[in-house]
Amino acid sequence: MIRIRTNLAPRWNRQILEATTPLTVLSPYITKNRTLKLLAKKQATFYTRFEVRDFVCMASTIAAFKLLLINKCTIYEVKDLHAKVIMDEADFVTLGSQNLTFRGASKNKELSVCFDNSKANSCNRVRSVVNDWIDDPDLELIDWARVLRMEKDVRVAKKAFEEFNEAMSKIQGEADTYQANRVQVARDQQEQERAARKAKNLAAIGAAVRSGAPSGTKYTGTVKPSEGSARLKFDAKVDLLQWTRKNGIYLPRMIKSSRCLCVLNQQKVGWARLASQQITKFAQSMTIGGILPKPFDRVDVTLSVTLKDLDRAPSDTTLVAILKNENGTELCMVPVLYSIDEISVLDTLGPKRKPTGKKLKPIDQLRTDLKSWIDSNRADFESLLSRHITSTTPLKKRLDGVNADVFFEGMDTVVDVTMVFKGRNGTKPILVATTRN
């Protein structure tokens, strides 16, 4: 059987402890780590590079070689070695990118293959190639004399290396600064483009409101305290649940506590919870429940224009859709550019997942499948969102939100409200609110 590993050290350690036949190791670089100690105790045979530059830059360490020699391990130098292999003579072979070093076991991004059956053709082919290399009669033995001489040479070369490294660091720093400046210029340009898109979108909201079929009715209310919370209140003759078109045709009366998309001063968007003579709450987020097709029909969708949620999205976002599972765990967030007449999904954002090479957990698989569906069906997803943004159907859960003094930024604010109708046959009512100076 062949297994793919991103961290082979745990498997190495287990196999080394269980090994009953001699162990062979090919690793260009060697430093002290737990796996090396286990191999030393098993008196494994090592094949590696042995060059001053490798020790000066700490790719390999003298301490690691001393550990092996103390435990009477045999070490050979292989010029130009790049392969990384650990194998016994019974049923275990591994090869890949991981060196027998501390960084290889804990820091670097590594990918290795583990063969569990010594009779497999691929395993035997690996053994055959490795045996051709290590059977070379000209391989040089690394003994105590060479290690001690290397220790001396490294001390001598260290000063030159430090001077070289200082010069290289300076050059690399200049290169990094150059690239950082390029990245910053690109980011600044991107932000300018996003700012322009957002400004254009906000202007489009105003244009959409102005182009809607207007109602023949306009009411004026005032933000007043009521039962401990501020509400936008109107006189007794007002009925915010009954509206007419400009031609005088009455529309079906809305249900009390109906939600309605509200546009304030032709830019600010929220949802109003309507009553006959007052607006009790202005929501800047609302959960509309499961609107997605199977197998995602249990995923809840929350629409939000809160600063908290917008701050998590790209700067040109005007609305976000937050998707959660039945337990309320966020699966992904979808930034949207919304201007009433148009809606455009900008991206699908989710928590970063560290790759493990293992089978995905159910929640991670759901996230992956959901993102894939949204990316492949953007037009359908945008249509679903658009339909529910302007819906007046009461939600299962009562629409909550901020009080009127927060939404209109002040008590005693005088507000004119009317209704415009968008969409085919005016099926999308939008409450238009304008504050008086």
VOPAGU-2260 file (C-alpha; in pm, 1 decimal, decimal comma):
REM VOPAGU-2260
SITE   aa  ch    i         X         Y         Z
SITE  MET   A    0       0,0       0,0       0,0
SITE  ILE   A    1     117,2     354,8     -79,9
SITE  ARG   A    2      36,4     636,3     165,0
SITE  ILE   A    3      92,3    1009,9     118,3
SITE  ARG   A    4     223,7    1197,7     425,2
SITE  THR   A    5     274,6    1568,9     493,1
SITE  ASN   A    6     456,7    1486,2     818,4
SITE  LEU   A    7     641,2    1157,7     800,5
SITE  ALA   A    8     827,4    1182,4    1132,8
SITE  PRO   A    9     562,9    1003,6    1349,4
SITE  ARG   A   10     549,9     714,2    1102,5
SITE  TRP   A   11     928,1     703,6    1084,1
SITE  ASN   A   12     952,7     683,2    1462,1
SITE  ARG   A   13     701,6     400,0    1490,9
SITE  GLN   A   14     858,6     198,4    1210,0
SITE  ILE   A   15    1212,2     248,0    1344,5
SITE  LEU   A   16    1111,1     120,2    1687,2
SITE  GLU   A   17     947,1    -188,3    1528,8
SITE  ALA   A   18    1228,0    -261,2    1280,5
SITE  THR   A   19    1395,8    -601,3    1307,7
SITE  THR   A   20    1625,3    -566,6    1002,4
SITE  PRO   A   21    1904,2    -313,6     931,3
SITE  LEU   A   22    1793,0      40,6     851,2
SITE  THR   A   23    1929,6     248,6     564,1
SITE  VAL   A   24    1896,0     628,3     552,1
SITE  LEU   A   25    1955,7     868,6     264,1
SITE  SER   A   26    1932,0    1233,2     368,1
SITE  PRO   A   27    2132,4    1523,0     221,7
SITE  TYR   A   28    2113,1    1712,2     551,3
SITE  ILE   A   29    2112,8    1584,3     909,7
SITE  THR   A   30    2047,3    1766,2    1237,6
SITE  LYS   A   31    1957,6    1638,2    1582,9
SITE  ASN   A   32    1593,4    1539,4    1634,8
SITE  ARG   A   33    1395,6    1255,0    1790,6
SITE  THR   A   34    1398,1    1042,2    1474,6
SITE  LEU   A   35    1778,2    1070,0    1449,3
SITE  LYS   A   36    1818,6     952,0    1808,4
SITE  LEU   A   37    1602,1     645,6    1738,9
SITE  LEU   A   38    1802,0     566,0    1424,3
SITE  ALA   A   39    2128,7     608,9    1616,3
SITE  LYS   A   40    2018,9     355,0    1875,8
SITE  LYS   A   41    1934,1     112,1    1593,5
SITE  GLN   A   42    2281,8     175,3    1444,6
SITE  ALA   A   43    2137,3     261,7    1104,8
SITE  THR   A   44    2363,6     317,7     803,3
SITE  PHE   A   45    2359,1     676,3     672,1
SITE  TYR   A   46    2430,2     822,3     327,5
SITE  THR   A   47    2454,1    1202,6     318,2
SITE  ARG   A   48    2636,2    1510,1     190,9
SITE  PHE   A   49    2947,2    1629,5     372,8
SITE  GLU   A   50    3043,9    1979,6     263,4
SITE  VAL   A   51    3168,0    2279,3     462,2
SITE  ARG   A   52    2895,2    2509,1     329,7
SITE  ASP   A   53    2622,7    2277,1     461,6
SITE  PHE   A   54    2759,4    2297,7     815,1
SITE  VAL   A   55    2837,4    2670,2     802,3
SITE  CYS   A   56    2477,2    2750,8     708,0
SITE  MET   A   57    2348,4    2493,3     962,1
SITE  ALA   A   58    2171,8    2277,0     702,7
SITE  SER   A   59    2356,0    1994,6     882,0
SITE  THR   A   60    2518,5    2004,1    1226,1
SITE  ILE   A   61    2840,3    1854,5    1363,3
SITE  ALA   A   62    2647,4    1755,3    1678,8
SITE  ALA   A   63    2424,2    1524,5    1473,5
SITE  PHE   A   64    2722,5    1345,3    1318,6
SITE  LYS   A   65    2890,7    1307,7    1657,8
SITE  LEU   A   66    2570,6    1151,3    1793,2
SITE  LEU   A   67    2575,0     892,4    1514,2
SITE  LEU   A   68    2942,2     807,7    1557,5
SITE  ILE   A   69    2905,1     775,8    1935,8
SITE  ASN   A   70    2634,4     514,9    1868,1
SITE  LYS   A   71    2865,7     337,0    1619,3
SITE  CYS   A   72    2656,7     417,1    1313,5
SITE  THR   A   73    2821,9     392,8     970,7
SITE  ILE   A   74    2810,2     711,7     762,5
SITE  TYR   A   75    2901,1     756,4     395,5
SITE  GLU   A   76    2936,7    1069,0     186,0
SITE  VAL   A   77    2736,7    1077,1    -139,0
SITE  LYS   A   78    2823,7    1367,2    -365,4
SITE  ASP   A   79    2526,6    1563,1    -507,1
SITE  LEU   A   80    2276,5    1362,1    -300,3
SITE  HIS   A   81    1925,2    1504,5    -307,2
SITE  ALA   A   82    1703,6    1200,2    -244,3
SITE  LYS   A   83    1547,1    1142,1      98,9
SITE  VAL   A   84    1486,7     775,4     180,8
SITE  ILE   A   85    1449,9     562,6     493,9
SITE  MET   A   86    1405,9     188,7     451,3
SITE  ASP   A   87    1458,9    -141,9     624,8
SITE  GLU   A   88    1514,1    -477,9     455,9
SITE  ALA   A   89    1173,5    -621,2     538,8
SITE  ASP   A   90     858,1    -419,0     477,1
SITE  PHE   A   91     917,3     -46,2     497,8
SITE  VAL   A   92    1035,7     220,1     248,7
SITE  THR   A   93     972,7     594,4     244,0
SITE  LEU   A   94    1084,2     862,5       1,5
SITE  GLY   A   95     994,6    1225,7     -48,6
SITE  SER   A   96    1104,0    1580,4      30,1
SITE  GLN   A   97    1160,6    1549,7     405,1
SITE  ASN   A   98    1522,7    1568,4     526,4
SITE  LEU   A   99    1628,0    1410,4     854,3
SITE  THR   A  100    1636,8    1750,3    1024,7
SITE  PHE   A  101    1445,0    1941,6    1289,0
SITE  ARG   A  102    1294,1    2175,9    1028,2
SITE  GLY   A  103    1201,2    1883,7     804,8
SITE  ALA   A  104    1008,0    1725,8    1090,9
SITE  SER   A  105     840,1    2038,6    1228,2
SITE  LYS   A  106     866,9    2350,1    1011,4
SITE  ASN   A  107     885,4    2290,0     638,0
SITE  LYS   A  108     604,5    2204,3     396,7
SITE  GLU   A  109     694,4    1843,6     312,6
SITE  LEU   A  110     534,5    1572,6      99,9
SITE  SER   A  111     649,9    1211,5     120,4
SITE  VAL   A  112     537,4     865,2      14,3
SITE  CYS   A  113     530,2     564,1     246,6
SITE  PHE   A  114     536,3     208,8     102,2
SITE  ASP   A  115     403,2     -49,1     348,1
SITE  ASN   A  116     466,3    -366,9     151,1
SITE  SER   A  117     819,8    -470,7      57,1
SITE  LYS   A  118     686,3    -707,8    -212,1
SITE  ALA   A  119     517,7    -428,5    -407,5
SITE  ASN   A  120     677,0    -352,5    -744,9
SITE  SER   A  121     713,6      19,1    -669,3
SITE  CYS   A  122     884,4     -61,3    -337,7
SITE  ASN   A  123    1129,7    -296,8    -503,6
SITE  ARG   A  124    1208,2     -37,4    -768,8
SITE  VAL   A  125    1299,0     214,5    -499,2
SITE  ARG   A  126    1525,1     -42,0    -331,8
SITE  SER   A  127    1689,3    -120,2    -664,0
SITE  VAL   A  128    1777,7     245,3    -735,8
SITE  VAL   A  129    1903,2     305,8    -382,1
SITE  ASN   A  130    2114,3     -10,5    -382,6
SITE  ASP   A  131    2279,5      99,7    -709,6
SITE  TRP   A  132    2387,9     422,4    -535,6
SITE  ILE   A  133    2507,2     276,5    -209,9
SITE  ASP   A  134    2694,2     -14,4    -373,1
SITE  ASP   A  135    2936,3     235,7    -525,5
SITE  PRO   A  136    3284,7     125,3    -404,4
SITE  ASP   A  137    3413,2     483,8    -426,3
SITE  LEU   A  138    3183,5     618,2    -153,1
SITE  GLU   A  139    3385,2     792,9     116,6
SITE  LEU   A  140    3341,5     690,9     481,3
SITE  ILE   A  141    3273,0     969,8     729,7
SITE  ASP   A  142    3464,9     887,3    1048,0
SITE  TRP   A  143    3574,7    1073,2    1361,8
SITE  ALA   A  144    3881,4    1222,4    1189,8
SITE  ARG   A  145    3671,6    1377,0     912,6
SITE  VAL   A  146    3409,4    1508,3    1155,2
SITE  LEU   A  147    3672,2    1672,4    1377,7
SITE  ARG   A  148    3843,9    1824,1    1072,8
SITE  MET   A  149    3505,8    1949,7     950,3
SITE  GLU   A  150    3445,9    2111,8    1289,3
SITE  LYS   A  151    3775,2    2301,5    1250,5
SITE  ASP   A  152    3705,0    2398,3     888,9
SITE  VAL   A  153    3362,2    2529,6     982,7
SITE  ARG   A  154    3515,2    2758,2    1246,2
SITE  VAL   A  155    3755,2    2897,3     985,5
SITE  ALA   A  156    3485,3    2938,2     720,6
SITE  LYS   A  157    3235,2    3095,3     957,8
SITE  LYS   A  158    3379,9    3447,6     933,1
SITE  ALA   A  159    3377,1    3438,6     553,6
SITE  PHE   A  160    3025,7    3300,5     560,2
SITE  GLU   A  161    2907,7    3575,2     794,7
SITE  GLU   A  162    3051,0    3840,6     561,8
SITE  PHE   A  163    2891,1    3669,1     264,4
SITE  ASN   A  164    2562,5    3629,1     449,6
SITE  GLU   A  165    2563,1    3996,5     549,6
SITE  ALA   A  166    2612,8    4100,7     187,2
SITE  MET   A  167    2343,0    3859,0      71,5
SITE  SER   A  168    2105,0    3981,1     342,6
SITE  LYS   A  169    2153,9    4339,3     225,0
SITE  ILE   A  170    2083,7    4245,0    -135,5
SITE  GLN   A  171    1785,2    4032,4     -32,8
SITE  GLY   A  172    1654,6    4316,9     183,7
SITE  GLU   A  173    1667,4    4551,3    -114,3
SITE  ALA   A  174    1489,5    4291,5    -327,5
SITE  ASP   A  175    1223,2    4243,1     -58,0
SITE  THR   A  176    1173,8    4620,7     -28,0
SITE  TYR   A  177    1134,5    4647,7    -405,3
SITE  GLN   A  178     874,0    4371,6    -405,7
SITE  ALA   A  179     695,5    4509,3     -99,0
SITE  ASN   A  180     666,5    4847,0    -272,7
SITE  ARG   A  181     526,5    4678,4    -583,0
SITE  VAL   A  182     273,8    4488,2    -372,4
SITE  GLN   A  183     174,7    4806,0    -187,4
SITE  VAL   A  184     126,2    4996,2    -514,2
SITE  ALA   A  185     -91,2    4710,0    -642,6
SITE  ARG   A  186    -290,2    4707,8    -316,8
SITE  ASP   A  187    -337,2    5085,7    -327,8
SITE  GLN   A  188    -457,5    5061,7    -686,0
SITE  GLN   A  189    -690,8    4776,7    -590,8
SITE  GLU   A  190    -832,5    4981,7    -302,7
SITE  GLN   A  191    -885,6    5277,5    -533,3
SITE  GLU   A  192   -1072,0    5054,6    -777,0
SITE  ARG   A  193   -1279,6    4910,7    -492,2
SITE  ALA   A  194   -1359,0    5258,4    -360,4
SITE  ALA   A  195   -1470,5    5361,3    -708,6
SITE  ARG   A  196   -1687,9    5048,6    -740,7
SITE  LYS   A  197   -1846,6    5112,9    -401,5
SITE  ALA   A  198   -1914,2    5479,6    -483,4
SITE  LYS   A  199   -2065,3    5374,9    -815,9
SITE  ASN   A  200   -2275,4    5113,7    -635,9
SITE  LEU   A  201   -2405,8    5367,5    -381,2
SITE  ALA   A  202   -2495,4    5602,7    -665,5
SITE  ALA   A  203   -2673,3    5310,6    -834,6
SITE  ILE   A  204   -2883,3    5255,4    -519,8
SITE  GLY   A  205   -3001,3    5616,0    -541,9
SITE  ALA   A  206   -3071,1    5579,7    -914,1
SITE  ALA   A  207   -3264,4    5256,7    -855,3
SITE  VAL   A  208   -3481,2    5421,9    -591,8
SITE  ARG   A  209   -3550,7    5719,7    -816,5
SITE  SER   A  210   -3638,1    5495,0   -1111,8
SITE  GLY   A  211   -3888,0    5282,4    -917,7
SITE  ALA   A  212   -4261,0    5311,5    -966,5
SITE  PRO   A  213   -4356,0    5564,6    -698,3
SITE  SER   A  214   -4642,5    5543,0    -454,4
SITE  GLY   A  215   -4888,2    5826,9    -447,9
SITE  THR   A  216   -4847,2    5848,7     -72,0
SITE  LYS   A  217   -4583,6    6010,3     146,0
SITE  TYR   A  218   -4585,4    6023,0     525,7
SITE  THR   A  219   -4383,3    6225,9     772,4
SITE  GLY   A  220   -4280,3    6080,7    1107,7
SITE  THR   A  221   -4059,5    6176,7    1398,9
SITE  VAL   A  222   -3815,5    5969,1    1602,3
SITE  LYS   A  223   -3966,7    5960,2    1951,9
SITE  PRO   A  224   -3911,1    5756,5    2269,0
SITE  SER   A  225   -4177,8    5492,7    2324,0
SITE  GLU   A  226   -4195,8    5227,9    2595,4
SITE  GLY   A  227   -3826,9    5263,6    2666,5
SITE  SER   A  228   -3708,5    5250,8    2304,4
SITE  ALA   A  229   -3705,0    5506,3    2024,5
SITE  ARG   A  230   -3938,0    5446,6    1729,1
SITE  LEU   A  231   -4028,3    5633,3    1414,2
SITE  LYS   A  232   -4386,3    5739,7    1494,8
SITE  PHE   A  233   -4662,4    5870,7    1267,8
SITE  ASP   A  234   -5009,0    6011,0    1341,5
SITE  ALA   A  235   -5318,2    5795,6    1373,5
SITE  LYS   A  236   -5430,4    5850,2    1011,9
SITE  VAL   A  237   -5121,9    5677,6     874,9
SITE  ASP   A  238   -5124,1    5310,9     772,2
SITE  LEU   A  239   -4775,3    5190,0     688,1
SITE  LEU   A  240   -4911,7    4847,4     595,7
SITE  GLN   A  241   -5135,6    4979,2     315,9
SITE  TRP   A  242   -4991,2    5152,5      13,3
SITE  THR   A  243   -5122,3    5264,1    -324,3
SITE  ARG   A  244   -4957,7    5315,5    -656,5
SITE  LYS   A  245   -4938,4    5664,0    -801,1
SITE  ASN   A  246   -5245,8    5585,0   -1009,3
SITE  GLY   A  247   -5445,8    5521,2    -691,2
SITE  ILE   A  248   -5461,1    5141,7    -715,5
SITE  TYR   A  249   -5440,4    4982,7    -369,4
SITE  LEU   A  250   -5188,6    4704,6    -314,2
SITE  PRO   A  251   -5260,9    4406,8     -86,8
SITE  ARG   A  252   -5222,1    4511,4     276,0
SITE  MET   A  253   -4902,4    4385,9     439,3
SITE  ILE   A  254   -4907,5    4169,0     749,8
SITE  LYS   A  255   -4816,1    4342,8    1075,4
SITE  SER   A  256   -4441,8    4308,8    1153,9
SITE  SER   A  257   -4366,1    4255,8     786,2
SITE  ARG   A  258   -4009,1    4330,6     691,9
SITE  CYS   A  259   -3940,0    4574,7     414,5
SITE  LEU   A  260   -3616,0    4682,2     256,1
SITE  CYS   A  261   -3550,3    5039,8     364,2
SITE  VAL   A  262   -3317,9    5282,6     187,4
SITE  LEU   A  263   -3221,1    5589,1     390,8
SITE  ASN   A  264   -3110,4    5904,6     211,5
SITE  GLN   A  265   -3066,0    5698,6    -106,8
SITE  GLN   A  266   -2760,1    5514,5      30,9
SITE  LYS   A  267   -2795,6    5347,0     370,1
SITE  VAL   A  268   -2970,3    5008,8     355,3
SITE  GLY   A  269   -3153,8    4813,6     623,9
SITE  TRP   A  270   -3480,6    4632,8     684,4
SITE  ALA   A  271   -3775,1    4797,6     856,0
SITE  ARG   A  272   -4023,6    4609,1    1074,7
SITE  LEU   A  273   -4353,7    4773,8     997,9
SITE  ALA   A  274   -4655,1    4841,7    1216,3
SITE  SER   A  275   -4955,9    5055,6    1128,0
SITE  GLN   A  276   -4844,8    5388,3    1275,3
SITE  GLN   A  277   -4480,1    5324,8    1358,9
SITE  ILE   A  278   -4165,1    5145,7    1256,6
SITE  THR   A  279   -4050,6    4950,8    1558,1
SITE  LYS   A  280   -3709,1    4824,2    1451,8
SITE  PHE   A  281   -3455,9    4872,3    1176,1
SITE  ALA   A  282   -3250,9    4558,2    1119,3
SITE  GLN   A  283   -2909,1    4559,8     961,3
SITE  SER   A  284   -2896,7    4181,4     956,3
SITE  MET   A  285   -3165,3    3916,3     924,6
SITE  THR   A  286   -3166,9    3538,1     906,5
SITE  ILE   A  287   -3391,0    3415,6     627,5
SITE  GLY   A  288   -3334,6    3044,4     693,6
SITE  GLY   A  289   -3277,1    2768,8     442,5
SITE  ILE   A  290   -3326,0    2897,2      88,6
SITE  LEU   A  291   -3065,0    2683,7     -87,0
SITE  PRO   A  292   -3141,2    2366,5    -285,5
SITE  LYS   A  293   -3054,3    2018,2    -161,6
SITE  PRO   A  294   -2816,1    1902,1     -23,2
SITE  PHE   A  295   -2772,7    2250,4     132,1
SITE  ASP   A  296   -3136,9    2303,7     231,6
SITE  ARG   A  297   -3047,0    2293,6     603,6
SITE  VAL   A  298   -2793,0    2571,5     568,3
SITE  ASP   A  299   -2921,0    2900,9     713,7
SITE  VAL   A  300   -2855,6    3224,6     527,1
SITE  THR   A  301   -2817,8    3554,0     712,8
SITE  LEU   A  302   -2809,4    3881,7     519,8
SITE  SER   A  303   -2612,1    4158,6     687,2
SITE  VAL   A  304   -2507,0    4519,1     632,9
SITE  THR   A  305   -2361,1    4565,7     981,9
SITE  LEU   A  306   -2021,7    4733,9    1007,0
SITE  LYS   A  307   -1891,4    4431,6    1199,3
SITE  ASP   A  308   -1965,0    4197,8     908,7
SITE  LEU   A  309   -1870,0    4443,5     633,9
SITE  ASP   A  310   -1531,2    4495,6     801,4
SITE  ARG   A  311   -1458,1    4124,8     749,4
SITE  ALA   A  312   -1516,6    4154,2     375,4
SITE  PRO   A  313   -1339,9    4335,9      88,6
SITE  SER   A  314   -1382,0    4712,6     108,5
SITE  ASP   A  315   -1618,2    4734,2    -191,4
SITE  THR   A  316   -1872,5    4504,2     -25,2
SITE  THR   A  317   -2214,7    4656,2      45,1
SITE  LEU   A  318   -2388,8    4343,4     178,1
SITE  VAL   A  319   -2275,9    4002,7     302,6
SITE  ALA   A  320   -2448,2    3667,0     311,8
SITE  ILE   A  321   -2335,7    3452,6     606,1
SITE  LEU   A  322   -2403,5    3080,5     574,7
SITE  LYS   A  323   -2427,0    2864,4     887,7
SITE  ASN   A  324   -2500,7    2499,7     963,0
SITE  GLU   A  325   -2777,9    2373,4    1193,0
SITE  ASN   A  326   -2557,2    2425,2    1498,0
SITE  GLY   A  327   -2494,0    2789,2    1414,0
SITE  THR   A  328   -2131,6    2735,2    1304,6
SITE  GLU   A  329   -2030,6    2969,5    1024,3
SITE  LEU   A  330   -1950,1    2780,2     705,7
SITE  CYS   A  331   -1862,0    3069,2     478,7
SITE  MET   A  332   -1925,6    3435,7     412,7
SITE  VAL   A  333   -2019,4    3570,6      71,2
SITE  PRO   A  334   -1938,6    3939,8       7,4
SITE  VAL   A  335   -2188,2    4101,2    -229,8
SITE  LEU   A  336   -2208,2    4424,2    -427,3
SITE  TYR   A  337   -2579,4    4512,7    -411,6
SITE  SER   A  338   -2749,9    4806,5    -578,9
SITE  ILE   A  339   -3118,9    4693,6    -585,3
SITE  ASP   A  340   -3128,7    4658,1    -964,4
SITE  GLU   A  341   -2812,4    4446,2    -968,4
SITE  ILE   A  342   -2643,2    4201,6    -736,2
SITE  SER   A  343   -2296,3    4056,6    -779,4
SITE  VAL   A  344   -2118,3    3797,3    -565,1
SITE  LEU   A  345   -1759,2    3911,5    -513,6
SITE  ASP   A  346   -1610,6    3599,3    -353,6
SITE  THR   A  347   -1673,8    3307,7    -119,5
SITE  LEU   A  348   -1472,6    3337,7     201,9
SITE  GLY   A  349   -1426,8    3070,9     468,2
SITE  PRO   A  350   -1191,2    2979,7     750,3
SITE  LYS   A  351    -847,2    2873,5     637,4
SITE  ARG   A  352    -792,4    2500,0     669,5
SITE  LYS   A  353    -447,7    2358,6     726,2
SITE  PRO   A  354    -390,9    2081,4     468,2
SITE  THR   A  355    -338,5    1742,1     632,0
SITE  GLY   A  356    -365,4    1498,9     344,7
SITE  LYS   A  357    -637,2    1318,0     541,8
SITE  LYS   A  358   -1007,5    1275,9     466,7
SITE  LEU   A  359   -1198,2    1596,8     535,1
SITE  LYS   A  360   -1412,6    1628,0     845,6
SITE  PRO   A  361   -1788,4    1648,6     765,6
SITE  ILE   A  362   -1803,3    2025,3     835,7
SITE  ASP   A  363   -1497,2    2091,5     617,0
SITE  GLN   A  364   -1644,4    1877,1     340,2
SITE  LEU   A  365   -1969,4    2074,6     367,3
SITE  ARG   A  366   -1773,5    2400,2     340,1
SITE  THR   A  367   -1586,4    2271,2      34,3
SITE  ASP   A  368   -1904,4    2147,3    -138,0
SITE  LEU   A  369   -2093,2    2467,5     -55,0
SITE  LYS   A  370   -1818,8    2692,6    -191,0
SITE  SER   A  371   -1799,6    2479,5    -504,2
SITE  TRP   A  372   -2176,8    2505,8    -554,8
SITE  ILE   A  373   -2180,5    2884,4    -509,6
SITE  ASP   A  374   -1883,9    2931,2    -744,1
SITE  SER   A  375   -2049,7    2710,6   -1007,9
SITE  ASN   A  376   -2400,9    2856,0    -968,0
SITE  ARG   A  377   -2339,7    3224,2    -899,1
SITE  ALA   A  378   -2630,4    3348,0   -1109,6
SITE  ASP   A  379   -2876,0    3119,9    -925,7
SITE  PHE   A  380   -2732,9    3216,9    -586,4
SITE  GLU   A  381   -2749,6    3588,1    -671,8
SITE  SER   A  382   -3112,2    3545,9    -780,8
SITE  LEU   A  383   -3202,4    3374,6    -450,9
SITE  LEU   A  384   -3041,7    3651,6    -248,1
SITE  SER   A  385   -3202,1    3929,2    -453,8
SITE  ARG   A  386   -3545,7    3775,8    -412,3
SITE  HIS   A  387   -3519,5    3761,6     -33,8
SITE  ILE   A  388   -3353,0    4101,3      15,3
SITE  THR   A  389   -3671,5    4273,9    -106,2
SITE  SER   A  390   -3923,5    4019,2      21,9
SITE  THR   A  391   -4194,7    4139,9     262,9
SITE  THR   A  392   -4287,0    3790,6     382,0
SITE  PRO   A  393   -4269,2    3780,8     764,8
SITE  LEU   A  394   -3983,2    3571,1     895,7
SITE  LYS   A  395   -4027,6    3273,5    1128,5
SITE  LYS   A  396   -3823,1    3463,0    1384,6
SITE  ARG   A  397   -3933,7    3818,3    1459,2
SITE  LEU   A  398   -3708,9    4068,3    1285,0
SITE  ASP   A  399   -3485,1    4237,0    1539,7
SITE  GLY   A  400   -3254,3    4532,1    1496,5
SITE  VAL   A  401   -3158,8    4878,4    1618,9
SITE  ASN   A  402   -3390,5    5147,5    1745,4
SITE  ALA   A  403   -3493,6    5438,1    1523,8
SITE  ASP   A  404   -3264,4    5689,5    1696,2
SITE  VAL   A  405   -2963,7    5470,4    1605,4
SITE  PHE   A  406   -3071,2    5411,3    1246,2
SITE  PHE   A  407   -3153,4    5779,3    1187,1
SITE  GLU   A  408   -2867,2    5899,5    1407,8
SITE  GLY   A  409   -3063,7    6112,8    1651,0
SITE  MET   A  410   -3377,7    6157,1    1858,3
SITE  ASP   A  411   -3647,5    6392,9    1725,9
SITE  THR   A  412   -3524,5    6344,0    1368,5
SITE  VAL   A  413   -3799,5    6422,9    1118,4
SITE  VAL   A  414   -3826,3    6161,2     843,6
SITE  ASP   A  415   -4027,8    6150,3     521,4
SITE  VAL   A  416   -4117,4    5800,4     400,3
SITE  THR   A  417   -4273,4    5674,1      82,6
SITE  MET   A  418   -4276,1    5349,1    -111,7
SITE  VAL   A  419   -4136,3    5272,4    -454,6
SITE  PHE   A  420   -4188,6    4949,5    -642,8
SITE  LYS   A  421   -3922,2    4765,2    -839,6
SITE  GLY   A  422   -3914,7    4444,0   -1037,1
SITE  ARG   A  423   -4165,1    4296,9   -1279,0
SITE  ASN   A  424   -4512,0    4437,4   -1209,6
SITE  GLY   A  425   -4374,3    4623,7    -910,6
SITE  THR   A  426   -4339,4    4312,4    -695,3
SITE  LYS   A  427   -4046,6    4449,5    -494,3
SITE  PRO   A  428   -4160,1    4723,9    -254,2
SITE  ILE   A  429   -3886,0    4944,2    -109,7
SITE  LEU   A  430   -3942,9    5189,2     173,2
SITE  VAL   A  431   -3761,4    5512,9      95,1
SITE  ALA   A  432   -3673,1    5729,0     395,7
SITE  THR   A  433   -3530,3    6079,8     381,2
SITE  THR   A  434   -3424,7    6280,0     684,3
SITE  ARG   A  435   -3496,0    6651,4     695,9
SITE  ASN   A  436   -3211,9    6886,3     781,7
